[in-house]
Amino acid sequence: MRVAIDVQTTLGQKTGFGFYVKNLIRNLRIVDPKNKYILLSPLSEKDLSTPQRFNWDQFKFPKLAKAQDAEILHQPCFSAPIFHSNMKVVVTIHDLIAIKFPRDITFFSSQFFGKWMPFSYHFADKIIAISEHTKKDIIKFLNIPEKKIRVIHLAAGSEFNENIATNEVERIRKKYNTGNKYLLHTGTLNPRKNLEFLILVFAEIIKTHPDYNLVIAGKKGWYFEGLFKLVGDLNLKNKVKFVGYVPDEDSPALYKGAALFLFPSLYEGFGLPPLEAMACGCPVISSNTSSMPEVIGEEGILVSPKDKAAWVRIIKELLSNPNLRRKYIKYSLRQAKKFSWKKCAEETLKVYEEIYENSH
């Protein structure tokens, strides 16, 4: 079996897409050494603009795969190839943000992500959804049959663990000027992440816990200017630290050093950052929307992303009660262990084998 996988998202600064592809491939090679995996990507990040991405997804990627005798195409992040010369197609759908939150992206991107990509999904032989919530959205908004969809959860990488050296945590604190005590959020800066709400919550927290900072890590997305203005208006420039994109090698220690990880997102296809935080032993307070209950678990702290008073109360309680915080550290570590990239790879391999066997 020869499987071609599009690895374009591993170029440059990786987001959740890139981490998924990197870890999936790494573990496919471990669990399945007998089959051939062909990794294909554009030559550079310049080829990843929306118009160029369409050309890559639909023409260049299938053409290169066919030239290497691929039997299965896996598009792990973007549009399913329609012109694929009889090769079988697997596509992973992470979320339906472009349909549910069109204001979070530009008009041109909304046409690609909100219209073309959903249209292309109907041509896939099998669809992988990264959460039960995403599966339900696919059925509801795209009218794709349930039997065509397989739910396969993501996981935190092995580098995210509780055994991170104290001197490494201290190095990261100094590098990013976090201060000794900080609350953490990671993710691209855009309205869906509900960061204006988080900043307003933090403004209440420091009235009783003035020694804490709020660290927001992530590259600039859509409408980030409003966040900077809000921080200035609240006179919090010295307390809210926008540290930008944090590379892979620094992320675990950044999580480990945080007192709490805060994730008030309005919508997530899966929500990888909270899981990474839990794997590092950082207690998580998350919104109760979309896929987050699947990730955080029944015993985790899930709060409405619109209930400011509840967020303030729970954060203050955890910061003031070391025993309660320790309880959620233990819970976080247990919950994170339920997710595994090895399991993700094994389940993905079953999808490949199923469509391969059905075609022979």
N, C-alpha and C positions, 0 to 999 in steps of 0.2 A: 504494500500500500504506500503510495507516494502522495504526501499531503503538502500543499503549498500554503504558507501562512503569511499574511501581510503584516510586516513588522514596522510600518511607518511611524507608529507612535513611540517607538523606542529612540527616535532621533531627537536630539536636543533635550530641553527641560521636560522631564516626564511628568504627566499628571496621572490620575487613576488608570486611564487607558494604558499608558506605557508600563505601569507596574503590573497590570494584568497580563499583558503580552509577555513581558520579561519572565515573570514567574511561571506562567503557563508553559512556555517553551522549555525553560530549565527543568521543570518537573516531567514534561512529556518525555524528554530524553532519558530521564531516570526510570520511569515506569514502563517505557516502551522503546528499548534499544533496537528492536528488529525492523521497524518501519522507517521510511525515509521522510524527514521533515525538511522542506525547502523553504528557506527564509528569504523573503523578497521585500524590498523597500525602494522608494525613490532615492535618488543620489544625494539629496540634501534637503534641509528644512525649507528651502525656497520653493520646493515642489509641493508644499503642503497647504498652499492657499486654497480656498474653496474651489475655484475653477480648475486649478491643477489637480486637486484631489479627485474631482469627478473624472478627469481624464485617466488618472492613475487607477482608480477603483474599477472603472468600466472597460478600459482598453489595455493599458500597459501591464497591469498586474495579471490579468488572465492570459495575455500574450506571452509574458515571461514564464508563467507557470506551465503553459502548454508546451513551450519550447523545452522544458525540463521534464516532460512526460508526467506531469502531475495528474492524479486521478480525482483528487478532492481539493477544492479551494476553501480556505477558512478566512473569512473577513472578520477579524475579532473586534472591530470598532466602528466601521463606517458602512457605506452602502454595499449591498449584495451585488456582485457582478451579474449582469444580465446576459452579456455577450461572452459566454464561457466555453463554447465549443464542446458541449456535452460532458464537461467535467461536473461532478457533483459539488454543490455549494452549501457550506455551513456559515451562518452569520451569527455573531453574538450581539444581542441588543442590551445595552446597559441601562437605558432610560428613554423616556419620551419627553425630554425637557423642551425640545423645539415645538412640540405640539401643546404641551401643558403650560409652558412659560415662554411664549414667543417674544415677549418684551426683553428677555435676557440676552437676545442675540440680534445682530444686524439684519436688515431686510434681506440682503443677498444670502446670508447664511441660513435664514429662516426658510428660503425656498429650497435650499439643498437639504438641510437637516429636517425640516418640517414637512416637506412634500416629496422630494425625490427619494430620500432614503426610505421613508415608510412605503412608498410605491415599490421600491426595489426588493423589500423584504418578502414580498409575495412570490418572488422567483427563487427563493432559497429552498433547498431540499429539507433542511432542518434548521431550527432556530434555538440558540441557547439564550435563556434569560438569566440574568445574574441574581434575581431574587423572585420570590413568589409575587411580590407587589408588581414588579416589572412584567411578569407573565400576565397578571390580571389586566394591566394597562394595555398590553399588546392585543389581548383578546377584545377588550372593550373599545379601544380607539382604532385599531387596524383591522379588526374583523378577521383575524388569522385563526384557523382552527387550533384548539388546545392540543390535539394529538401531534401537531407539528413542532411543539415547543417543549424544551427540556430545561428545567431549572438547575443551574449549577452555581453554587455560591463561590465567592472569592475568599481570600484569606489574607492574613498579615504575613509578610515575608519572615524568614527565620532570623533576620537581623533585628527584628523587633521582639525583644525578650526582656526579662527582668534582670538579667545578669550583665548590666552595663556598668562599667567601672565608674567610681565616684569622680576620679580625675577627668574622665571623658565628659561627664555631665558638667563639671566645672569649666572645662575648656569651651564647651558650647555656650554656657552662660556668658562667658567673657566675649566670645566671638560675636554673639548677637546682642550683647548688652541687655539681657533679659532682666537683670536684677536677681537677687537670691530667691525671692518669692514671686511666682508668676502663675497666672491662669493662661491656658493656651487654646488657640483655635488654629487649624490649618485648612487650607482650601483656597481655590481661586476666588478673587474678590469680585463678586457679582451679587445682584439683588436676591437671588434665590437662596444664598447662604444666610440671609437675615442678619447681616452684621451690624446694621444700624440699631436693631433691637438689642444685640449683644453689647454694643457700646453703651447704650442707655442703661442696661442692667448693671454693667461694670461701674457706671457713674454712681449707682446706689451702693454698690459693694464697698467702694473705697471710703465711704463715709464712716464705716465701722472697721474697715481693714485697710488703712491707708498705706501699709507697707507692701501691698501687692501691686504688680503690674499686669496688664493684659497684653499678651504677645499674639499677634496675628501674622501667621506665616502663609505665604502664597503669592503667586504672581498676579499682576493686575489684570482684571477681566473687564466686564461691561459695567459702566457707571461706578467706578471706584472713587471718582473725585468727590462724590457726596459723602463718602466715609471720612475722607481727610478733612472736609469742611466741618462735619459734625464734631470730630475730635477737637478741632480748633475752637469751635463755638462753645464747647463744654470745658475748655481750658484743660484738656487732658493730654496735650502733646508730650508731656514728660512721663505719662503713665501708660499710654497705649503705644506699643511698639510694633510698627509695620516692618517686618524684617525681610520681606520679599520671598522669593523662591528659595527653599532650603533643599540642598542636594541630598541624595540618598544616604550618604555616609554620615550626615549630621542629624537626620530626623530621629533616630531612636533615642539619642541622648537628650534631644529637645523634649520629647515626650516624657522621658524618665524624670527630668528635672522639674516638670510642671506639678503644681499642687492639684490641679483639676484640668480636665479637657472639656471644653464647652462647645457644643455642636447644635445650635438652634435652627438648622437648615429647614427650609420649607418643603424640600423634595429631594430625594436621593434614590438613584437606581439601586444602590447597595449601601454606600457609606463606609468607604475603606478607612479614612482617618480615625474614626472612633475605635475601630477594631485594632488598628495599629497601636493606638494609645493604650487600650486594655491589655494588649500583649506585652507592653512595657511596664505594666503595673500601675498605670495612671487611672484614677477613677474618672468616669465619664458621666456627664449630664448631657442628655440628648433630647432633641425634639421627639415627639411621639408620632410623627407623620411618616407616610410612605413606607419604605422598607426598614426604617430604623428599629421597630420592635423585633424584626427578624435578627438583626445584628446584635442589638444590645441585650436582648433576652428578657424573659418575664420578670426576673428579679432585679433588673437594672433600673436606672433612674431615667424615666421618660416623662417629659413635661411638654405641655402645649407650647408651640413656638410663638404664641401671642400673649401668654400669661406672664407678664413681667414680674408681678408680685411673687408668683410661685418660684420663678428662677432665682430671684433675689433671696428669698427665704431659704431655699435648699442649698444654694451656694454658701450662704452665711453659716448654715448649720454644719455643713461638712468642714468648713474652714475652722470652726470653733470646737469641733468634736473629733479629736484624733482617733478615738476608738471607732467611730462611725466611718471615718475615712479609711482606716485599716480594713474594716469589713468590706468596703467596696473595692479596695485594692485586691483582696483575695478573690472576690467575685469576678473582677475584671480578668484576672489571670485564668480562672476556670472557664469563663465564657469564651475567651479568645482561642483556647485549645480545641473548641468544638469545630473550628474552621481550619482547613488544611489545603495547601496548594497541591499536595500529593493527591488528595481526594479529588480536587478540581480537575487535575490532569487525567486521573483514572476515569472520571465520568465523561470528560471530553473525548477521550479515546473510545469509549463505548459508543458515542455519537458517530464518530468517524467509521467505526467498524460496522455499525448498523446500516448506514447508507451505502457503504462499500459492498456489504454482503447482499443488499437488496438490488444492487446494480450488476451483480455477477451471477 
